[in-house]
Amino acid sequence: MSSEKTSKYQLLPSCSTYAEGLIIVATCDGASSVGQIGNEVARRLTKTFPDKVRMCCLSAVASGSKVHLDIFKKARAVIAINGCQLMCASNVLKQKGIQPTYEITVAKEGINKLPTLDFDEEDVRKIANKITEEFLNRFLSKTGEAQENRS
């Protein structure tokens, strides 16, 4: 790809190269409103904190990809964003020997699971703000890296 074509994209740090310095996010991307909220929150956190947070492929972890398992095992911290009470993101990680540092379940935050791929922007902001306030700012403040949420 030419640099002209990639210049319109926000390029992210390679999670396999920089895992030790990154907070890696595993998220539900289920076929429901809460799954889509989880996925959008992970995207938003990655874009808001591009040098600190990086979503990574949960499906690759579930399939046993050594590269992806190593990313999560080397990560500075791991966030699991679950859509519903099945807690697939957390369970996949735990089955592979990875203990999430912080876990949240969208459907337990007063957001109803609906059979749709659509979601409310306010719900995304609510979950992103909760993760930022409860975990990211506290975790990053320990090393003087906290910043205001821009979600």
CNS distance restraints for C-alpha pairs under 8 A (distance, minus, plus):
assign (resid   1 and name CA) (resid   5 and name CA) 6.50 0.50 0.50
assign (resid   1 and name CA) (resid   6 and name CA) 6.95 0.50 0.50
assign (resid   2 and name CA) (resid   6 and name CA) 6.58 0.50 0.50
assign (resid   3 and name CA) (resid   7 and name CA) 5.76 0.50 0.50
assign (resid   4 and name CA) (resid   8 and name CA) 7.58 0.50 0.50
assign (resid   6 and name CA) (resid  11 and name CA) 7.98 0.50 0.50
assign (resid  10 and name CA) (resid  47 and name CA) 7.94 0.50 0.50
assign (resid  12 and name CA) (resid  50 and name CA) 6.43 0.50 0.50
assign (resid  12 and name CA) (resid  51 and name CA) 7.69 0.50 0.50
assign (resid  12 and name CA) (resid  54 and name CA) 7.73 0.50 0.50
assign (resid  13 and name CA) (resid  17 and name CA) 7.79 0.50 0.50
assign (resid  13 and name CA) (resid  18 and name CA) 6.81 0.50 0.50
assign (resid  13 and name CA) (resid  50 and name CA) 7.59 0.50 0.50
assign (resid  13 and name CA) (resid  51 and name CA) 6.90 0.50 0.50
assign (resid  13 and name CA) (resid  54 and name CA) 7.87 0.50 0.50
assign (resid  14 and name CA) (resid  18 and name CA) 6.09 0.50 0.50
assign (resid  14 and name CA) (resid  19 and name CA) 7.95 0.50 0.50
assign (resid  15 and name CA) (resid  19 and name CA) 5.12 0.50 0.50
assign (resid  15 and name CA) (resid  22 and name CA) 7.50 0.50 0.50
assign (resid  15 and name CA) (resid  24 and name CA) 7.92 0.50 0.50
assign (resid  15 and name CA) (resid  54 and name CA) 6.81 0.50 0.50
assign (resid  15 and name CA) (resid  56 and name CA) 7.23 0.50 0.50
assign (resid  15 and name CA) (resid  71 and name CA) 6.60 0.50 0.50
assign (resid  16 and name CA) (resid  67 and name CA) 7.02 0.50 0.50
assign (resid  16 and name CA) (resid  68 and name CA) 7.41 0.50 0.50
assign (resid  16 and name CA) (resid  70 and name CA) 7.83 0.50 0.50
assign (resid  16 and name CA) (resid  71 and name CA) 5.52 0.50 0.50
assign (resid  18 and name CA) (resid  22 and name CA) 6.48 0.50 0.50
assign (resid  19 and name CA) (resid  23 and name CA) 7.59 0.50 0.50
assign (resid  19 and name CA) (resid  24 and name CA) 7.44 0.50 0.50
assign (resid  19 and name CA) (resid  71 and name CA) 5.48 0.50 0.50
assign (resid  19 and name CA) (resid  72 and name CA) 7.40 0.50 0.50
assign (resid  19 and name CA) (resid  74 and name CA) 5.79 0.50 0.50
assign (resid  19 and name CA) (resid  75 and name CA) 4.73 0.50 0.50
assign (resid  19 and name CA) (resid  76 and name CA) 6.93 0.50 0.50
assign (resid  20 and name CA) (resid  74 and name CA) 5.30 0.50 0.50
assign (resid  20 and name CA) (resid  75 and name CA) 4.72 0.50 0.50
assign (resid  20 and name CA) (resid  76 and name CA) 5.15 0.50 0.50
assign (resid  21 and name CA) (resid  52 and name CA) 6.99 0.50 0.50
assign (resid  21 and name CA) (resid  75 and name CA) 6.75 0.50 0.50
assign (resid  21 and name CA) (resid  76 and name CA) 5.63 0.50 0.50
assign (resid  22 and name CA) (resid  51 and name CA) 7.32 0.50 0.50
assign (resid  22 and name CA) (resid  52 and name CA) 4.98 0.50 0.50
assign (resid  22 and name CA) (resid  53 and name CA) 5.51 0.50 0.50
assign (resid  22 and name CA) (resid  54 and name CA) 6.61 0.50 0.50
assign (resid  22 and name CA) (resid  75 and name CA) 5.79 0.50 0.50
assign (resid  22 and name CA) (resid  76 and name CA) 5.40 0.50 0.50
assign (resid  22 and name CA) (resid  77 and name CA) 7.11 0.50 0.50
assign (resid  23 and name CA) (resid  52 and name CA) 5.99 0.50 0.50
assign (resid  23 and name CA) (resid  53 and name CA) 4.67 0.50 0.50
assign (resid  23 and name CA) (resid  54 and name CA) 6.27 0.50 0.50
assign (resid  23 and name CA) (resid  75 and name CA) 6.01 0.50 0.50
assign (resid  23 and name CA) (resid  76 and name CA) 5.36 0.50 0.50
assign (resid  23 and name CA) (resid  77 and name CA) 4.69 0.50 0.50
assign (resid  23 and name CA) (resid  78 and name CA) 5.66 0.50 0.50
assign (resid  23 and name CA) (resid  79 and name CA) 7.20 0.50 0.50
assign (resid  24 and name CA) (resid  53 and name CA) 5.90 0.50 0.50
assign (resid  24 and name CA) (resid  54 and name CA) 5.03 0.50 0.50
assign (resid  24 and name CA) (resid  55 and name CA) 5.54 0.50 0.50
assign (resid  24 and name CA) (resid  56 and name CA) 6.40 0.50 0.50
assign (resid  24 and name CA) (resid  71 and name CA) 7.97 0.50 0.50
assign (resid  24 and name CA) (resid  72 and name CA) 6.60 0.50 0.50
assign (resid  24 and name CA) (resid  75 and name CA) 6.13 0.50 0.50
assign (resid  24 and name CA) (resid  76 and name CA) 7.57 0.50 0.50
assign (resid  24 and name CA) (resid  77 and name CA) 6.32 0.50 0.50
assign (resid  24 and name CA) (resid  78 and name CA) 4.94 0.50 0.50
assign (resid  24 and name CA) (resid  79 and name CA) 6.27 0.50 0.50
assign (resid  25 and name CA) (resid  42 and name CA) 6.48 0.50 0.50
assign (resid  25 and name CA) (resid  53 and name CA) 7.20 0.50 0.50
assign (resid  25 and name CA) (resid  54 and name CA) 6.02 0.50 0.50
assign (resid  25 and name CA) (resid  55 and name CA) 4.32 0.50 0.50
assign (resid  25 and name CA) (resid  56 and name CA) 5.99 0.50 0.50
assign (resid  25 and name CA) (resid  78 and name CA) 5.80 0.50 0.50
assign (resid  25 and name CA) (resid  79 and name CA) 4.71 0.50 0.50
assign (resid  25 and name CA) (resid  80 and name CA) 5.98 0.50 0.50
assign (resid  25 and name CA) (resid  81 and name CA) 7.43 0.50 0.50
assign (resid  26 and name CA) (resid  42 and name CA) 7.72 0.50 0.50
assign (resid  26 and name CA) (resid  55 and name CA) 6.10 0.50 0.50
assign (resid  26 and name CA) (resid  56 and name CA) 6.01 0.50 0.50
assign (resid  26 and name CA) (resid  57 and name CA) 6.87 0.50 0.50
assign (resid  26 and name CA) (resid  58 and name CA) 5.56 0.50 0.50
assign (resid  26 and name CA) (resid  78 and name CA) 7.47 0.50 0.50
assign (resid  26 and name CA) (resid  79 and name CA) 6.21 0.50 0.50
assign (resid  26 and name CA) (resid  80 and name CA) 4.94 0.50 0.50
assign (resid  26 and name CA) (resid  81 and name CA) 6.26 0.50 0.50
assign (resid  26 and name CA) (resid  89 and name CA) 6.05 0.50 0.50
assign (resid  27 and name CA) (resid  38 and name CA) 5.89 0.50 0.50
assign (resid  27 and name CA) (resid  39 and name CA) 5.86 0.50 0.50
assign (resid  27 and name CA) (resid  42 and name CA) 6.66 0.50 0.50
assign (resid  27 and name CA) (resid  55 and name CA) 7.74 0.50 0.50
assign (resid  27 and name CA) (resid  58 and name CA) 6.82 0.50 0.50
assign (resid  27 and name CA) (resid  80 and name CA) 5.80 0.50 0.50
assign (resid  27 and name CA) (resid  81 and name CA) 4.58 0.50 0.50
assign (resid  27 and name CA) (resid  82 and name CA) 6.03 0.50 0.50
assign (resid  27 and name CA) (resid  83 and name CA) 7.82 0.50 0.50
assign (resid  27 and name CA) (resid  89 and name CA) 5.57 0.50 0.50
assign (resid  28 and name CA) (resid  35 and name CA) 5.19 0.50 0.50
assign (resid  28 and name CA) (resid  36 and name CA) 7.56 0.50 0.50
assign (resid  28 and name CA) (resid  38 and name CA) 5.79 0.50 0.50
assign (resid  28 and name CA) (resid  39 and name CA) 6.20 0.50 0.50
assign (resid  28 and name CA) (resid  81 and name CA) 6.22 0.50 0.50
assign (resid  28 and name CA) (resid  82 and name CA) 5.23 0.50 0.50
assign (resid  28 and name CA) (resid  83 and name CA) 5.51 0.50 0.50
assign (resid  28 and name CA) (resid  88 and name CA) 6.67 0.50 0.50
assign (resid  28 and name CA) (resid  89 and name CA) 5.63 0.50 0.50
assign (resid  29 and name CA) (resid  35 and name CA) 4.59 0.50 0.50
assign (resid  29 and name CA) (resid  36 and name CA) 5.53 0.50 0.50
assign (resid  29 and name CA) (resid  38 and name CA) 6.61 0.50 0.50
assign (resid  29 and name CA) (resid  39 and name CA) 5.32 0.50 0.50
assign (resid  29 and name CA) (resid  83 and name CA) 7.59 0.50 0.50
assign (resid  30 and name CA) (resid  34 and name CA) 7.52 0.50 0.50
assign (resid  30 and name CA) (resid  35 and name CA) 4.23 0.50 0.50
assign (resid  30 and name CA) (resid  36 and name CA) 6.45 0.50 0.50
assign (resid  30 and name CA) (resid  83 and name CA) 7.09 0.50 0.50
assign (resid  31 and name CA) (resid  35 and name CA) 6.19 0.50 0.50
assign (resid  31 and name CA) (resid  36 and name CA) 7.09 0.50 0.50
assign (resid  31 and name CA) (resid 115 and name CA) 7.20 0.50 0.50
assign (resid  31 and name CA) (resid 116 and name CA) 6.93 0.50 0.50
assign (resid  31 and name CA) (resid 117 and name CA) 6.16 0.50 0.50
assign (resid  32 and name CA) (resid  36 and name CA) 6.32 0.50 0.50
assign (resid  32 and name CA) (resid 113 and name CA) 6.47 0.50 0.50
assign (resid  32 and name CA) (resid 114 and name CA) 5.68 0.50 0.50
assign (resid  32 and name CA) (resid 115 and name CA) 4.87 0.50 0.50
assign (resid  32 and name CA) (resid 116 and name CA) 4.96 0.50 0.50
assign (resid  32 and name CA) (resid 117 and name CA) 5.38 0.50 0.50
assign (resid  32 and name CA) (resid 118 and name CA) 7.86 0.50 0.50
assign (resid  33 and name CA) (resid  37 and name CA) 6.16 0.50 0.50
assign (resid  33 and name CA) (resid 112 and name CA) 7.98 0.50 0.50
assign (resid  33 and name CA) (resid 113 and name CA) 5.73 0.50 0.50
assign (resid  33 and name CA) (resid 114 and name CA) 5.27 0.50 0.50
assign (resid  33 and name CA) (resid 115 and name CA) 6.49 0.50 0.50
assign (resid  33 and name CA) (resid 116 and name CA) 5.33 0.50 0.50
assign (resid  33 and name CA) (resid 117 and name CA) 5.28 0.50 0.50
assign (resid  33 and name CA) (resid 118 and name CA) 5.74 0.50 0.50
assign (resid  33 and name CA) (resid 119 and name CA) 5.34 0.50 0.50
assign (resid  34 and name CA) (resid  38 and name CA) 6.20 0.50 0.50
assign (resid  34 and name CA) (resid  83 and name CA) 4.71 0.50 0.50
assign (resid  34 and name CA) (resid  84 and name CA) 6.64 0.50 0.50
assign (resid  34 and name CA) (resid 106 and name CA) 5.94 0.50 0.50
assign (resid  34 and name CA) (resid 107 and name CA) 6.34 0.50 0.50
assign (resid  34 and name CA) (resid 111 and name CA) 7.42 0.50 0.50
assign (resid  34 and name CA) (resid 112 and name CA) 7.36 0.50 0.50
assign (resid  34 and name CA) (resid 113 and name CA) 5.42 0.50 0.50
assign (resid  34 and name CA) (resid 114 and name CA) 7.28 0.50 0.50
assign (resid  34 and name CA) (resid 119 and name CA) 7.56 0.50 0.50
assign (resid  35 and name CA) (resid  39 and name CA) 6.34 0.50 0.50
assign (resid  35 and name CA) (resid  82 and name CA) 7.32 0.50 0.50
assign (resid  35 and name CA) (resid  83 and name CA) 4.48 0.50 0.50
assign (resid  35 and name CA) (resid  84 and name CA) 7.39 0.50 0.50
assign (resid  36 and name CA) (resid  40 and name CA) 6.11 0.50 0.50
assign (resid  36 and name CA) (resid  83 and name CA) 7.81 0.50 0.50
assign (resid  36 and name CA) (resid 117 and name CA) 6.20 0.50 0.50
assign (resid  36 and name CA) (resid 118 and name CA) 7.27 0.50 0.50
assign (resid  36 and name CA) (resid 119 and name CA) 6.87 0.50 0.50
assign (resid  37 and name CA) (resid  41 and name CA) 6.04 0.50 0.50
assign (resid  37 and name CA) (resid  83 and name CA) 7.44 0.50 0.50
assign (resid  37 and name CA) (resid 106 and name CA) 7.57 0.50 0.50
assign (resid  37 and name CA) (resid 119 and name CA) 6.30 0.50 0.50
assign (resid  37 and name CA) (resid 123 and name CA) 7.20 0.50 0.50
assign (resid  37 and name CA) (resid 124 and name CA) 5.64 0.50 0.50
assign (resid  38 and name CA) (resid  42 and name CA) 6.26 0.50 0.50
assign (resid  38 and name CA) (resid  81 and name CA) 5.81 0.50 0.50
assign (resid  38 and name CA) (resid  82 and name CA) 6.61 0.50 0.50
assign (resid  38 and name CA) (resid  83 and name CA) 5.87 0.50 0.50
assign (resid  38 and name CA) (resid 106 and name CA) 6.88 0.50 0.50
assign (resid  38 and name CA) (resid 124 and name CA) 7.69 0.50 0.50
assign (resid  39 and name CA) (resid  43 and name CA) 6.31 0.50 0.50
assign (resid  40 and name CA) (resid  44 and name CA) 6.03 0.50 0.50
assign (resid  40 and name CA) (resid 124 and name CA) 6.83 0.50 0.50
assign (resid  41 and name CA) (resid  45 and name CA) 6.06 0.50 0.50
assign (resid  41 and name CA) (resid 124 and name CA) 5.82 0.50 0.50
assign (resid  41 and name CA) (resid 125 and name CA) 7.70 0.50 0.50
assign (resid  41 and name CA) (resid 127 and name CA) 6.93 0.50 0.50
assign (resid  41 and name CA) (resid 128 and name CA) 5.54 0.50 0.50
assign (resid  42 and name CA) (resid  46 and name CA) 6.15 0.50 0.50
assign (resid  42 and name CA) (resid  54 and name CA) 7.96 0.50 0.50
assign (resid  42 and name CA) (resid  55 and name CA) 5.94 0.50 0.50
assign (resid  42 and name CA) (resid  81 and name CA) 7.73 0.50 0.50
assign (resid  43 and name CA) (resid  47 and name CA) 6.22 0.50 0.50
assign (resid  43 and name CA) (resid  55 and name CA) 6.83 0.50 0.50
assign (resid  44 and name CA) (resid  48 and name CA) 5.95 0.50 0.50
assign (resid  44 and name CA) (resid 128 and name CA) 7.48 0.50 0.50
assign (resid  44 and name CA) (resid 151 and name CA) 6.52 0.50 0.50
assign (resid  45 and name CA) (resid  49 and name CA) 5.91 0.50 0.50
assign (resid  45 and name CA) (resid  50 and name CA) 7.86 0.50 0.50
assign (resid  45 and name CA) (resid  53 and name CA) 6.59 0.50 0.50
assign (resid  45 and name CA) (resid  54 and name CA) 7.73 0.50 0.50
assign (resid  45 and name CA) (resid 128 and name CA) 6.89 0.50 0.50
assign (resid  45 and name CA) (resid 151 and name CA) 7.40 0.50 0.50
assign (resid  46 and name CA) (resid  50 and name CA) 5.25 0.50 0.50
assign (resid  46 and name CA) (resid  52 and name CA) 7.82 0.50 0.50
assign (resid  46 and name CA) (resid  53 and name CA) 5.05 0.50 0.50
assign (resid  46 and name CA) (resid  54 and name CA) 4.94 0.50 0.50
assign (resid  46 and name CA) (resid  55 and name CA) 6.22 0.50 0.50
assign (resid  48 and name CA) (resid 149 and name CA) 7.59 0.50 0.50
assign (resid  48 and name CA) (resid 150 and name CA) 6.30 0.50 0.50
assign (resid  48 and name CA) (resid 151 and name CA) 6.57 0.50 0.50
assign (resid  49 and name CA) (resid  53 and name CA) 5.47 0.50 0.50
assign (resid  50 and name CA) (resid  54 and name CA) 6.92 0.50 0.50
assign (resid  56 and name CA) (resid  68 and name CA) 7.82 0.50 0.50
assign (resid  57 and name CA) (resid  61 and name CA) 6.73 0.50 0.50
assign (resid  57 and name CA) (resid  68 and name CA) 7.34 0.50 0.50
assign (resid  58 and name CA) (resid  62 and name CA) 6.20 0.50 0.50
assign (resid  58 and name CA) (resid  89 and name CA) 7.09 0.50 0.50
assign (resid  58 and name CA) (resid  92 and name CA) 7.75 0.50 0.50
assign (resid  59 and name CA) (resid  63 and name CA) 6.16 0.50 0.50
assign (resid  60 and name CA) (resid  64 and name CA) 6.33 0.50 0.50
assign (resid  60 and name CA) (resid  65 and name CA) 5.39 0.50 0.50
assign (resid  60 and name CA) (resid  68 and name CA) 6.24 0.50 0.50
assign (resid  61 and name CA) (resid  65 and name CA) 5.64 0.50 0.50
assign (resid  61 and name CA) (resid  66 and name CA) 7.86 0.50 0.50
assign (resid  61 and name CA) (resid  68 and name CA) 5.58 0.50 0.50
assign (resid  61 and name CA) (resid  69 and name CA) 5.59 0.50 0.50
assign (resid  61 and name CA) (resid  92 and name CA) 7.49 0.50 0.50
assign (resid  61 and name CA) (resid  93 and name CA) 7.37 0.50 0.50
assign (resid  61 and name CA) (resid  96 and name CA) 7.59 0.50 0.50
assign (resid  62 and name CA) (resid  92 and name CA) 5.91 0.50 0.50
assign (resid  62 and name CA) (resid  93 and name CA) 7.68 0.50 0.50
assign (resid  62 and name CA) (resid  96 and name CA) 7.60 0.50 0.50
assign (resid  64 and name CA) (resid  68 and name CA) 7.79 0.50 0.50
assign (resid  64 and name CA) (resid  69 and name CA) 6.93 0.50 0.50
assign (resid  64 and name CA) (resid  96 and name CA) 7.85 0.50 0.50
assign (resid  65 and name CA) (resid  69 and name CA) 6.13 0.50 0.50
assign (resid  66 and name CA) (resid  70 and name CA) 6.01 0.50 0.50
assign (resid  67 and name CA) (resid  71 and name CA) 6.35 0.50 0.50
assign (resid  68 and name CA) (resid  72 and name CA) 6.48 0.50 0.50
assign (resid  69 and name CA) (resid  73 and name CA) 6.15 0.50 0.50
assign (resid  69 and name CA) (resid  96 and name CA) 7.62 0.50 0.50
assign (resid  70 and name CA) (resid  74 and name CA) 5.90 0.50 0.50
assign (resid  71 and name CA) (resid  75 and name CA) 5.96 0.50 0.50
assign (resid  72 and name CA) (resid  78 and name CA) 6.86 0.50 0.50
assign (resid  72 and name CA) (resid  98 and name CA) 7.02 0.50 0.50
assign (resid  73 and name CA) (resid  98 and name CA) 6.40 0.50 0.50
assign (resid  77 and name CA) (resid 100 and name CA) 7.44 0.50 0.50
assign (resid  77 and name CA) (resid 101 and name CA) 5.73 0.50 0.50
assign (resid  78 and name CA) (resid  99 and name CA) 7.67 0.50 0.50
assign (resid  78 and name CA) (resid 100 and name CA) 4.95 0.50 0.50
assign (resid  78 and name CA) (resid 101 and name CA) 5.08 0.50 0.50
assign (resid  78 and name CA) (resid 102 and name CA) 6.57 0.50 0.50
assign (resid  79 and name CA) (resid 100 and name CA) 5.72 0.50 0.50
assign (resid  79 and name CA) (resid 101 and name CA) 5.93 0.50 0.50
assign (resid  79 and name CA) (resid 102 and name CA) 4.87 0.50 0.50
assign (resid  79 and name CA) (resid 103 and name CA) 5.86 0.50 0.50
assign (resid  80 and name CA) (resid  89 and name CA) 5.74 0.50 0.50
assign (resid  80 and name CA) (resid  90 and name CA) 5.57 0.50 0.50
assign (resid  80 and name CA) (resid 100 and name CA) 6.05 0.50 0.50
assign (resid  80 and name CA) (resid 101 and name CA) 7.96 0.50 0.50
assign (resid  80 and name CA) (resid 102 and name CA) 6.32 0.50 0.50
assign (resid  80 and name CA) (resid 103 and name CA) 4.75 0.50 0.50
assign (resid  80 and name CA) (resid 104 and name CA) 6.49 0.50 0.50
assign (resid  81 and name CA) (resid  89 and name CA) 6.40 0.50 0.50
assign (resid  81 and name CA) (resid  90 and name CA) 7.54 0.50 0.50
assign (resid  81 and name CA) (resid 103 and name CA) 6.00 0.50 0.50
assign (resid  81 and name CA) (resid 104 and name CA) 5.19 0.50 0.50
assign (resid  81 and name CA) (resid 105 and name CA) 6.05 0.50 0.50
assign (resid  81 and name CA) (resid 106 and name CA) 7.36 0.50 0.50
assign (resid  82 and name CA) (resid  86 and name CA) 7.84 0.50 0.50
assign (resid  82 and name CA) (resid  87 and name CA) 5.00 0.50 0.50
assign (resid  82 and name CA) (resid  88 and name CA) 6.30 0.50 0.50
assign (resid  82 and name CA) (resid  89 and name CA) 5.49 0.50 0.50
assign (resid  82 and name CA) (resid  90 and name CA) 6.86 0.50 0.50
assign (resid  82 and name CA) (resid 103 and name CA) 7.47 0.50 0.50
assign (resid  82 and name CA) (resid 104 and name CA) 5.98 0.50 0.50
assign (resid  82 and name CA) (resid 105 and name CA) 4.46 0.50 0.50
assign (resid  82 and name CA) (resid 106 and name CA) 6.21 0.50 0.50
assign (resid  83 and name CA) (resid  87 and name CA) 6.81 0.50 0.50
assign (resid  83 and name CA) (resid  88 and name CA) 7.94 0.50 0.50
assign (resid  83 and name CA) (resid 105 and name CA) 5.50 0.50 0.50
assign (resid  83 and name CA) (resid 106 and name CA) 5.00 0.50 0.50
assign (resid  83 and name CA) (resid 107 and name CA) 6.08 0.50 0.50
assign (resid  84 and name CA) (resid 105 and name CA) 5.89 0.50 0.50
assign (resid  84 and name CA) (resid 106 and name CA) 6.23 0.50 0.50
assign (resid  84 and name CA) (resid 107 and name CA) 4.98 0.50 0.50
assign (resid  84 and name CA) (resid 108 and name CA) 7.34 0.50 0.50
assign (resid  84 and name CA) (resid 113 and name CA) 7.16 0.50 0.50
assign (resid  85 and name CA) (resid 105 and name CA) 6.87 0.50 0.50
assign (resid  85 and name CA) (resid 107 and name CA) 6.92 0.50 0.50
assign (resid  85 and name CA) (resid 108 and name CA) 7.52 0.50 0.50
assign (resid  87 and name CA) (resid  91 and name CA) 6.07 0.50 0.50
assign (resid  87 and name CA) (resid 105 and name CA) 6.93 0.50 0.50
assign (resid  88 and name CA) (resid  92 and name CA) 5.88 0.50 0.50
assign (resid  89 and name CA) (resid  93 and name CA) 6.36 0.50 0.50
assign (resid  90 and name CA) (resid  94 and name CA) 6.13 0.50 0.50
assign (resid  90 and name CA) (resid  99 and name CA) 7.96 0.50 0.50
assign (resid  90 and name CA) (resid 100 and name CA) 6.82 0.50 0.50
assign (resid  90 and name CA) (resid 103 and name CA) 7.12 0.50 0.50
assign (resid  91 and name CA) (resid  95 and name CA) 5.96 0.50 0.50
assign (resid  92 and name CA) (resid  96 and name CA) 6.41 0.50 0.50
assign (resid  93 and name CA) (resid  97 and name CA) 6.44 0.50 0.50
assign (resid  93 and name CA) (resid  98 and name CA) 4.95 0.50 0.50
assign (resid  93 and name CA) (resid  99 and name CA) 6.63 0.50 0.50
assign (resid  93 and name CA) (resid 100 and name CA) 7.26 0.50 0.50
assign (resid  94 and name CA) (resid  98 and name CA) 4.95 0.50 0.50
assign (resid  94 and name CA) (resid  99 and name CA) 5.60 0.50 0.50
assign (resid  94 and name CA) (resid 100 and name CA) 7.69 0.50 0.50
assign (resid 102 and name CA) (resid 135 and name CA) 7.02 0.50 0.50
assign (resid 104 and name CA) (resid 131 and name CA) 7.92 0.50 0.50
assign (resid 105 and name CA) (resid 109 and name CA) 6.93 0.50 0.50
assign (resid 106 and name CA) (resid 110 and name CA) 7.74 0.50 0.50
assign (resid 106 and name CA) (resid 111 and name CA) 6.45 0.50 0.50
assign (resid 106 and name CA) (resid 127 and name CA) 7.08 0.50 0.50
assign (resid 107 and name CA) (resid 111 and name CA) 5.08 0.50 0.50
assign (resid 107 and name CA) (resid 112 and name CA) 5.81 0.50 0.50
assign (resid 107 and name CA) (resid 113 and name CA) 6.13 0.50 0.50
assign (resid 109 and name CA) (resid 127 and name CA) 7.93 0.50 0.50
assign (resid 111 and name CA) (resid 123 and name CA) 7.21 0.50 0.50
assign (resid 119 and name CA) (resid 123 and name CA) 7.42 0.50 0.50
assign (resid 119 and name CA) (resid 124 and name CA) 7.89 0.50 0.50
assign (resid 120 and name CA) (resid 124 and name CA) 6.75 0.50 0.50
assign (resid 121 and name CA) (resid 125 and name CA) 6.35 0.50 0.50
assign (resid 122 and name CA) (resid 126 and name CA) 6.07 0.50 0.50
assign (resid 123 and name CA) (resid 127 and name CA) 6.32 0.50 0.50
assign (resid 124 and name CA) (resid 128 and name CA) 6.05 0.50 0.50
assign (resid 125 and name CA) (resid 129 and name CA) 5.84 0.50 0.50
assign (resid 125 and name CA) (resid 151 and name CA) 6.34 0.50 0.50
assign (resid 126 and name CA) (resid 130 and name CA) 6.17 0.50 0.50
assign (resid 127 and name CA) (resid 131 and name CA) 6.24 0.50 0.50
assign (resid 128 and name CA) (resid 132 and name CA) 6.09 0.50 0.50
assign (resid 128 and name CA) (resid 151 and name CA) 6.81 0.50 0.50
assign (resid 129 and name CA) (resid 133 and name CA) 5.94 0.50 0.50
assign (resid 129 and name CA) (resid 149 and name CA) 6.88 0.50 0.50
assign (resid 129 and name CA) (resid 151 and name CA) 7.23 0.50 0.50
assign (resid 130 and name CA) (resid 134 and name CA) 5.76 0.50 0.50
assign (resid 130 and name CA) (resid 135 and name CA) 7.94 0.50 0.50
assign (resid 131 and name CA) (resid 135 and name CA) 5.45 0.50 0.50
assign (resid 131 and name CA) (resid 136 and name CA) 6.39 0.50 0.50
assign (resid 132 and name CA) (resid 136 and name CA) 4.60 0.50 0.50
assign (resid 132 and name CA) (resid 137 and name CA) 5.69 0.50 0.50
assign (resid 132 and name CA) (resid 149 and name CA) 6.57 0.50 0.50
assign (resid 133 and name CA) (resid 137 and name CA) 5.61 0.50 0.50
assign (resid 133 and name CA) (resid 138 and name CA) 7.14 0.50 0.50
assign (resid 134 and name CA) (resid 138 and name CA) 6.76 0.50 0.50
assign (resid 135 and name CA) (resid 139 and name CA) 5.80 0.50 0.50
assign (resid 136 and name CA) (resid 140 and name CA) 5.82 0.50 0.50
assign (resid 136 and name CA) (resid 146 and name CA) 7.38 0.50 0.50
assign (resid 137 and name CA) (resid 141 and name CA) 5.73 0.50 0.50
assign (resid 137 and name CA) (resid 145 and name CA) 7.96 0.50 0.50
assign (resid 137 and name CA) (resid 146 and name CA) 4.88 0.50 0.50
assign (resid 137 and name CA) (resid 147 and name CA) 6.71 0.50 0.50
assign (resid 137 and name CA) (resid 148 and name CA) 7.87 0.50 0.50
assign (resid 138 and name CA) (resid 142 and name CA) 6.61 0.50 0.50
assign (resid 138 and name CA) (resid 146 and name CA) 7.26 0.50 0.50
assign (resid 139 and name CA) (resid 143 and name CA) 7.64 0.50 0.50
assign (resid 139 and name CA) (resid 146 and name CA) 7.78 0.50 0.50
assign (resid 140 and name CA) (resid 144 and name CA) 6.20 0.50 0.50
assign (resid 140 and name CA) (resid 145 and name CA) 4.75 0.50 0.50
assign (resid 140 and name CA) (resid 146 and name CA) 4.73 0.50 0.50
assign (resid 141 and name CA) (resid 145 and name CA) 5.35 0.50 0.50
assign (resid 141 and name CA) (resid 146 and name CA) 4.71 0.50 0.50
